[in-house]
Amino acid sequence: MPHPTNRAPADGREDAAGTIWFTIRQAAAFIGGSPQTIYSWERRGHLTNPRRDERGRRVYSQQQIAAAHRTARQNTAAVRRVA
């Protein structure tokens, strides 16, 4: 799976500052995973302080998603080294 920062912006919405924002479903498609992965990252604290879109849905920036993905990969690698 390509690293999120190397992927083309999926269906995210770009704001005036050029930041791309994803709903949970769009973020899951961006990383090639499922919405449950995004919910799991929220519970574990990898994704914090979501913005809300005009419909009240949580949205995360492309940078937040990439950072959470990187943290999850690092945690997985650390667990494999210990085991």
N, CA, C and O atoms as a GROMACS GRO file, in nm:
protein
  332
    1MET      N    1   0.085  -0.117   0.000
    1MET     CA    2   0.000   0.000   0.000
    1MET      C    3   0.090   0.123   0.000
    1MET      O    4   0.181   0.132   0.082
    2PRO      N    5   0.065   0.219  -0.090
    2PRO     CA    6   0.146   0.340  -0.095
    2PRO      C    7   0.128   0.424   0.031
    2PRO      O    8   0.021   0.424   0.092
    3HIS      N    9   0.232   0.493   0.069
    3HIS     CA   10   0.225   0.581   0.184
    3HIS      C   11   0.123   0.691   0.155
    3HIS      O   12   0.119   0.742   0.043
    4PRO      N   13   0.039   0.730   0.254
    4PRO     CA   14  -0.067   0.828   0.229
    4PRO      C   15  -0.019   0.960   0.169
    4PRO      O   16  -0.091   1.020   0.089
    5THR      N   17   0.100   1.006   0.204
    5THR     CA   18   0.145   1.133   0.149
    5THR      C   19   0.184   1.120   0.003
    5THR      O   20   0.200   1.222  -0.065
    6ASN      N   21   0.202   0.997  -0.048
    6ASN     CA   22   0.238   0.975  -0.187
    6ASN      C   23   0.117   0.948  -0.275
    6ASN      O   24   0.131   0.935  -0.397
    7ARG      N   25  -0.001   0.939  -0.216
    7ARG     CA   26  -0.121   0.911  -0.293
    7ARG      C   27  -0.184   1.040  -0.342
    7ARG      O   28  -0.168   1.146  -0.283
    8ALA      N   29  -0.255   1.028  -0.451
    8ALA     CA   30  -0.331   1.143  -0.501
    8ALA      C   31  -0.446   1.172  -0.406
    8ALA      O   32  -0.504   1.078  -0.352
    9PRO      N   33  -0.481   1.298  -0.385
    9PRO     CA   34  -0.594   1.327  -0.298
    9PRO      C   35  -0.720   1.259  -0.350
    9PRO      O   36  -0.758   1.281  -0.465
   10ALA      N   37  -0.782   1.179  -0.268
   10ALA     CA   38  -0.900   1.103  -0.310
   10ALA      C   39  -1.016   1.200  -0.335
   10ALA      O   40  -1.008   1.282  -0.426
   11ASP      N   41  -1.119   1.190  -0.258
   11ASP     CA   42  -1.236   1.276  -0.275
   11ASP      C   43  -1.242   1.382  -0.167
   11ASP      O   44  -1.349   1.435  -0.139
   12GLY      N   45  -1.130   1.414  -0.108
   12GLY     CA   46  -1.129   1.513  -0.001
   12GLY      C   47  -1.167   1.650  -0.052
   12GLY      O   48  -1.167   1.677  -0.172
   13ARG      N   49  -1.200   1.736   0.040
   13ARG     CA   50  -1.240   1.873   0.007
   13ARG      C   51  -1.126   1.966   0.043
   13ARG      O   52  -1.072   1.961   0.154
   14GLU      N   53  -1.088   2.052  -0.050
   14GLU     CA   54  -0.978   2.145  -0.028
   14GLU      C   55  -1.033   2.280   0.017
   14GLU      O   56  -1.129   2.332  -0.040
   15ASP      N   57  -0.971   2.337   0.121
   15ASP     CA   58  -1.015   2.468   0.168
   15ASP      C   59  -0.930   2.578   0.102
   15ASP      O   60  -0.843   2.549   0.020
   16ALA      N   61  -0.957   2.702   0.138
   16ALA     CA   62  -0.889   2.816   0.075
   16ALA      C   63  -0.739   2.814   0.100
   16ALA      O   64  -0.663   2.866   0.018
   17ALA      N   65  -0.695   2.756   0.211
   17ALA     CA   66  -0.552   2.750   0.244
   17ALA      C   67  -0.482   2.635   0.172
   17ALA      O   68  -0.360   2.622   0.182
   18GLY      N   69  -0.557   2.552   0.100
   18GLY     CA   70  -0.497   2.440   0.028
   18GLY      C   71  -0.494   2.310   0.107
   18GLY      O   72  -0.439   2.211   0.059
   19THR      N   73  -0.551   2.310   0.228
   19THR     CA   74  -0.556   2.189   0.309
   19THR      C   75  -0.669   2.100   0.259
   19THR      O   76  -0.779   2.147   0.233
   20ILE      N   77  -0.641   1.972   0.246
   20ILE     CA   78  -0.742   1.876   0.201
   20ILE      C   79  -0.801   1.807   0.323
   20ILE      O   80  -0.728   1.757   0.409
   21TRP      N   81  -0.934   1.806   0.331
   21TRP     CA   82  -1.006   1.749   0.445
   21TRP      C   83  -1.085   1.627   0.400
   21TRP      O   84  -1.146   1.627   0.294
   22PHE      N   85  -1.082   1.523   0.484
   22PHE     CA   86  -1.150   1.397   0.454
   22PHE      C   87  -1.251   1.363   0.563
   22PHE      O   88  -1.224   1.382   0.682
   23THR      N   89  -1.366   1.313   0.522
   23THR     CA   90  -1.458   1.251   0.617
   23THR      C   91  -1.397   1.117   0.655
   23THR      O   92  -1.296   1.076   0.597
   24ILE      N   93  -1.456   1.049   0.750
   24ILE     CA   94  -1.403   0.920   0.793
   24ILE      C   95  -1.403   0.821   0.677
   24ILE      O   96  -1.305   0.749   0.658
   25ARG      N   97  -1.510   0.816   0.601
   25ARG     CA   98  -1.518   0.723   0.488
   25ARG      C   99  -1.413   0.757   0.382
   25ARG      O  100  -1.348   0.667   0.327
   26GLN      N  101  -1.396   0.885   0.352
   26GLN     CA  102  -1.295   0.927   0.254
   26GLN      C  103  -1.154   0.898   0.304
   26GLN      O  104  -1.067   0.859   0.226
   27ALA      N  105  -1.131   0.919   0.434
   27ALA     CA  106  -0.999   0.891   0.491
   27ALA      C  107  -0.967   0.743   0.480
   27ALA      O  108  -0.853   0.705   0.451
   28ALA      N  109  -1.067   0.658   0.504
   28ALA     CA  110  -1.046   0.514   0.493
   28ALA      C  111  -1.010   0.476   0.350
   28ALA      O  112  -0.921   0.394   0.327
   29ALA      N  113  -1.078   0.536   0.253
   29ALA     CA  114  -1.046   0.509   0.113
   29ALA      C  115  -0.907   0.561   0.080
   29ALA      O  116  -0.835   0.498   0.002
   30PHE      N  117  -0.868   0.673   0.137
   30PHE     CA  118  -0.737   0.732   0.112
   30PHE      C  119  -0.624   0.640   0.156
   30PHE      O  120  -0.523   0.628   0.087
   31ILE      N  121  -0.641   0.574   0.272
   31ILE     CA  122  -0.536   0.484   0.321
   31ILE      C  123  -0.553   0.342   0.270
   31ILE      O  124  -0.467   0.257   0.292
   32GLY      N  125  -0.663   0.316   0.201
   32GLY     CA  126  -0.687   0.182   0.152
   32GLY      C  127  -0.735   0.087   0.261
   32GLY      O  128  -0.713  -0.034   0.253
   33GLY      N  129  -0.801   0.142   0.364
   33GLY     CA  130  -0.851   0.062   0.476
   33GLY      C  131  -1.001   0.075   0.489
   33GLY      O  132  -1.071   0.110   0.394
   34SER      N  133  -1.048   0.047   0.608
   34SER     CA  134  -1.192   0.055   0.634
   34SER      C  135  -1.220   0.168   0.733
   34SER      O  136  -1.129   0.214   0.803
   35PRO      N  137  -1.344   0.214   0.739
   35PRO     CA  138  -1.379   0.316   0.839
   35PRO      C  139  -1.349   0.270   0.981
   35PRO      O  140  -1.320   0.353   1.068
   36GLN      N  141  -1.355   0.140   1.008
   36GLN     CA  142  -1.324   0.090   1.142
   36GLN      C  143  -1.181   0.122   1.182
   36GLN      O  144  -1.153   0.143   1.300
   37THR      N  145  -1.091   0.126   1.085
   37THR     CA  146  -0.952   0.163   1.114
   37THR      C  147  -0.946   0.307   1.165
   37THR      O  148  -0.875   0.336   1.261
   38ILE      N  149  -1.018   0.396   1.100
   38ILE     CA  150  -1.019   0.536   1.140
   38ILE      C  151  -1.081   0.550   1.279
   38ILE      O  152  -1.029   0.625   1.362
   39TYR      N  153  -1.191   0.479   1.306
   39TYR     CA  154  -1.252   0.482   1.438
   39TYR      C  155  -1.154   0.431   1.543
   39TYR      O  156  -1.147   0.487   1.653
   40SER      N  157  -1.079   0.328   1.511
   40SER     CA  158  -0.980   0.273   1.603
   40SER      C  159  -0.871   0.376   1.633
   40SER      O  160  -0.830   0.391   1.748
   41TRP      N  161  -0.826   0.446   1.530
   41TRP     CA  162  -0.725   0.550   1.551
   41TRP      C  163  -0.779   0.661   1.640
   41TRP      O  164  -0.704   0.717   1.720
   42GLU      N  165  -0.906   0.694   1.626
   42GLU     CA  166  -0.967   0.795   1.712
   42GLU      C  167  -0.965   0.748   1.857
   42GLU      O  168  -0.925   0.822   1.946
   43ARG      N  169  -1.009   0.624   1.881
   43ARG     CA  170  -1.012   0.570   2.017
   43ARG      C  171  -0.874   0.567   2.080
   43ARG      O  172  -0.860   0.594   2.199
   44ARG      N  173  -0.772   0.536   2.001
   44ARG     CA  174  -0.635   0.525   2.052
   44ARG      C  175  -0.566   0.659   2.064
   44ARG      O  176  -0.454   0.667   2.115
   45GLY      N  177  -0.630   0.764   2.019
   45GLY     CA  178  -0.574   0.897   2.032
   45GLY      C  179  -0.480   0.939   1.920
   45GLY      O  180  -0.413   1.042   1.930
   46HIS      N  181  -0.475   0.860   1.811
   46HIS     CA  182  -0.392   0.898   1.697
   46HIS      C  183  -0.454   1.012   1.618
   46HIS      O  184  -0.383   1.090   1.555
   47LEU      N  185  -0.585   1.022   1.622
   47LEU     CA  186  -0.657   1.130   1.554
   47LEU      C  187  -0.733   1.208   1.660
   47LEU      O  188  -0.823   1.155   1.727
   48THR      N  189  -0.697   1.334   1.676
   48THR     CA  190  -0.763   1.417   1.776
   48THR      C  191  -0.806   1.549   1.713
   48THR      O  192  -0.763   1.585   1.604
   49ASN      N  193  -0.891   1.618   1.782
   49ASN     CA  194  -0.939   1.751   1.742
   49ASN      C  195  -0.993   1.757   1.600
   49ASN      O  196  -0.943   1.834   1.518
   50PRO      N  197  -1.094   1.677   1.569
   50PRO     CA  198  -1.148   1.684   1.434
   50PRO      C  199  -1.226   1.814   1.413
   50PRO      O  200  -1.286   1.868   1.506
   51ARG      N  201  -1.223   1.861   1.292
   51ARG     CA  202  -1.312   1.971   1.254
   51ARG      C  203  -1.446   1.909   1.217
   51ARG      O  204  -1.456   1.788   1.200
   52ARG      N  205  -1.546   1.991   1.205
   52ARG     CA  206  -1.679   1.945   1.161
   52ARG      C  207  -1.711   2.014   1.030
   52ARG      O  208  -1.686   2.133   1.014
   53ASP      N  209  -1.769   1.938   0.937
   53ASP     CA  210  -1.811   2.000   0.812
   53ASP      C  211  -1.950   2.060   0.829
   53ASP      O  212  -2.006   2.059   0.939
   54GLU      N  213  -2.005   2.111   0.721
   54GLU     CA  214  -2.135   2.178   0.730
   54GLU      C  215  -2.248   2.084   0.769
   54GLU      O  216  -2.354   2.130   0.812
   55ARG      N  217  -2.228   1.954   0.756
   55ARG     CA  218  -2.330   1.856   0.796
   55ARG      C  219  -2.305   1.802   0.936
   55ARG      O  220  -2.382   1.720   0.985
   56GLY      N  221  -2.197   1.848   1.001
   56GLY     CA  222  -2.166   1.803   1.136
   56GLY      C  223  -2.078   1.679   1.141
   56GLY      O  224  -2.052   1.626   1.249
   57ARG      N  225  -2.032   1.632   1.026
   57ARG     CA  226  -1.945   1.513   1.023
   57ARG      C  227  -1.803   1.551   1.062
   57ARG      O  228  -1.757   1.661   1.032
   58ARG      N  229  -1.733   1.459   1.130
   58ARG     CA  230  -1.594   1.482   1.164
   58ARG      C  231  -1.511   1.475   1.038
   58ARG      O  232  -1.529   1.385   0.955
   59VAL      N  233  -1.420   1.569   1.022
   59VAL     CA  234  -1.328   1.569   0.907
   59VAL      C  235  -1.186   1.588   0.959
   59VAL      O  236  -1.162   1.661   1.056
   60TYR      N  237  -1.094   1.521   0.893
   60TYR     CA  238  -0.953   1.527   0.929
   60TYR      C  239  -0.872   1.571   0.809
   60TYR      O  240  -0.907   1.541   0.694
   61SER      N  241  -0.763   1.643   0.834
   61SER     CA  242  -0.678   1.688   0.726
   61SER      C  243  -0.594   1.572   0.673
   61SER      O  244  -0.576   1.471   0.741
   62GLN      N  245  -0.545   1.588   0.553
   62GLN     CA  246  -0.458   1.488   0.492
   62GLN      C  247  -0.336   1.466   0.580
   62GLN      O  248  -0.288   1.353   0.594
   63GLN      N  249  -0.284   1.572   0.640
   63GLN     CA  250  -0.166   1.560   0.726
   63GLN      C  251  -0.199   1.480   0.852
   63GLN      O  252  -0.116   1.401   0.898
   64GLN      N  253  -0.318   1.500   0.910
   64GLN     CA  254  -0.357   1.423   1.029
   64GLN      C  255  -0.368   1.275   0.996
   64GLN      O  256  -0.322   1.190   1.073
   65ILE      N  257  -0.428   1.244   0.882
   65ILE     CA  258  -0.443   1.104   0.842
   65ILE      C  259  -0.307   1.041   0.818
   65ILE      O  260  -0.282   0.928   0.862
   66ALA      N  261  -0.217   1.112   0.749
   66ALA     CA  262  -0.083   1.058   0.722
   66ALA      C  263  -0.007   1.035   0.851
   66ALA      O  264   0.062   0.934   0.865
   67ALA      N  265  -0.017   1.128   0.947
   67ALA     CA  266   0.053   1.112   1.074
   67ALA      C  267  -0.002   0.994   1.154
   67ALA      O  268   0.075   0.918   1.213
   68ALA      N  269  -0.134   0.976   1.155
   68ALA     CA  270  -0.194   0.863   1.225
   68ALA      C  271  -0.153   0.732   1.160
   68ALA      O  272  -0.126   0.633   1.229
   69HIS      N  273  -0.147   0.730   1.029
   69HIS     CA  274  -0.106   0.610   0.955
   69HIS      C  275   0.039   0.576   0.989
   69HIS      O  276   0.072   0.459   1.011
   70ARG      N  277   0.124   0.676   0.994
   70ARG     CA  278   0.266   0.657   1.027
   70ARG      C  279   0.280   0.603   1.170
   70ARG      O  280   0.358   0.511   1.194
   71THR      N  281   0.205   0.660   1.265
   71THR     CA  282   0.209   0.614   1.404
   71THR      C  283   0.163   0.470   1.416
   71THR      O  284   0.224   0.391   1.488
   72ALA      N  285   0.056   0.436   1.346
   72ALA     CA  286   0.005   0.298   1.350
   72ALA      C  287   0.108   0.200   1.294
   72ALA      O  288   0.127   0.092   1.350
   73ARG      N  289   0.176   0.238   1.186
   73ARG     CA  290   0.280   0.151   1.129
   73ARG      C  291   0.396   0.134   1.226
   73ARG      O  292   0.449   0.024   1.240
   74GLN      N  293   0.436   0.243   1.292
   74GLN     CA  294   0.546   0.235   1.388
   74GLN      C  295   0.508   0.146   1.506
   74GLN      O  296   0.591   0.067   1.553
   75ASN      N  297   0.386   0.157   1.554
   75ASN     CA  298   0.340   0.073   1.665
   75ASN      C  299   0.339  -0.074   1.625
   75ASN      O  300   0.378  -0.160   1.704
   76THR      N  301   0.294  -0.102   1.503
   76THR     CA  302   0.291  -0.240   1.455
   76THR      C  303   0.432  -0.295   1.445
   76THR      O  304   0.457  -0.410   1.484
   77ALA      N  305   0.526  -0.216   1.394
   77ALA     CA  306   0.665  -0.261   1.383
   77ALA      C  307   0.725  -0.286   1.520
   77ALA      O  308   0.801  -0.381   1.537
   78ALA      N  309   0.693  -0.203   1.619
   78ALA     CA  310   0.745  -0.220   1.753
   78ALA      C  311   0.692  -0.348   1.817
   78ALA      O  312   0.766  -0.420   1.885
   79VAL      N  313   0.566  -0.377   1.794
   79VAL     CA  314   0.507  -0.501   1.849
   79VAL      C  315   0.572  -0.623   1.786
   79VAL      O  316   0.600  -0.722   1.855
   80ARG      N  317   0.598  -0.616   1.657
   80ARG     CA  318   0.663  -0.730   1.591
   80ARG      C  319   0.803  -0.754   1.643
   80ARG      O  320   0.847  -0.868   1.654
   81ARG      N  321   0.876  -0.646   1.674
   81ARG     CA  322   1.012  -0.662   1.728
   81ARG      C  323   1.010  -0.726   1.865
   81ARG      O  324   1.100  -0.805   1.898
   82VAL      N  325   0.910  -0.694   1.946
   82VAL     CA  326   0.901  -0.747   2.082
   82VAL      C  327   0.861  -0.894   2.080
   82VAL      O  328   0.909  -0.973   2.161
   83ALA      N  329   0.774  -0.930   1.988
   83ALA     CA  330   0.719  -1.066   1.984
   83ALA      C  331   0.815  -1.166   1.932
   83ALA      O  332   0.782  -1.284   1.924
   0.00000   0.00000   0.00000
